[in-house]
């Protein structure tokens, strides 16, 4: 009996000591003097992470913490990512972050009107994304995403995407690709009965033209209406953004008459109908406008210089608008609306990164099927 009592007393002391030791290990504050991020890579285990934190001097008694996790949280996965550690945080609070998978999130915004080159540049510059697409061609990127033979331009949805450290650039692109597919399918179901497209991809191409030509959001439907009517009447679209896209990196901010006469598949001054592919990423609003063009009779539009346009039904009215707003530009002329409270700016050449480019002015030599472009800005006389 005395031996049994001694064993029980010893067991009680051991259990009590273990409970006290475990409680102390859980309640201990992390050894931090400033905020720090804990990176938990994919495949990391609680055991390895506790050991690393102890080795780095951030906590003590890793053995007891490993024991606690094994018997109390064995079925809880340790999510990879970054965890924010702050001064005063104790180990129990850290375990709470792990249990909830409360990893630090980052964001990357893909902007309406960007081309795929700009998208790839934004991905490559983001240090929090794991880079897996470096050195691949655009077609190789699409193959890696599982979309072989799909042209990359315009196939990703512009939005702000949240991600955790360790996500790959390919995974973020796949999210944007799936999002575009979803939005396009939704808008296709809501298209007007007289929308002139036989497949959603044609609407995506048209939406990219609308996106690049629109400076004021409420004009998207009118611009889509002009393009649709020109196509229906056998007129060329004659829109500068397509020519600029066809020039690629050769475009330096000035569009000349020589460029408008240069044959390539994207030159809508020479080729009838839509270009072969989209020329930029499009938002939902541009898709909706392309699939629901505003009714009317206008066949031309010209930029006023504040981001908005004057729409005209006939060539004479259009030429009058060109003379008023293009040939005598104000010093504060802009192709896109000025920011709120911004002072007037000196005119600068349009570029695909800053503002929608515009189509040619009436003095350009006539081209087949249309005497002038739907929009107009003066060109160099090269």
Secondary structure, DSSP 8 states (H G I E B T S, - for coil): -HHHHHHHHHHHHHHHHHHHHHHHHHH-B---SS-EEEEE-TT--HHHHHHHHHHTTS-S-HHHHHHHHHHHSTT-----EEEEE-TT-BHHHHHHHHHHT---EEEEE--TT--HHHHHHHHHH-TTSB---TT--HHHHHHHTT-TT---TT-S--SEEEEETT-BHHHHHHHHHHHHHHHHHHHHHT--TT---SSHHHHHHHHHHHHHH-SSGGGHHHHHHHHHHHHHTT-----HHHHHHHHGGG--S--BHHHHT---TT-TTTS-SS-SS--S---HHHHHHHHS---S---EEEE-SBS-EEEESSHHHHHHHHHHHTTT--TT-BSS---TT----------TTTS----B-TTS--BTTBSS-SS-B--B--
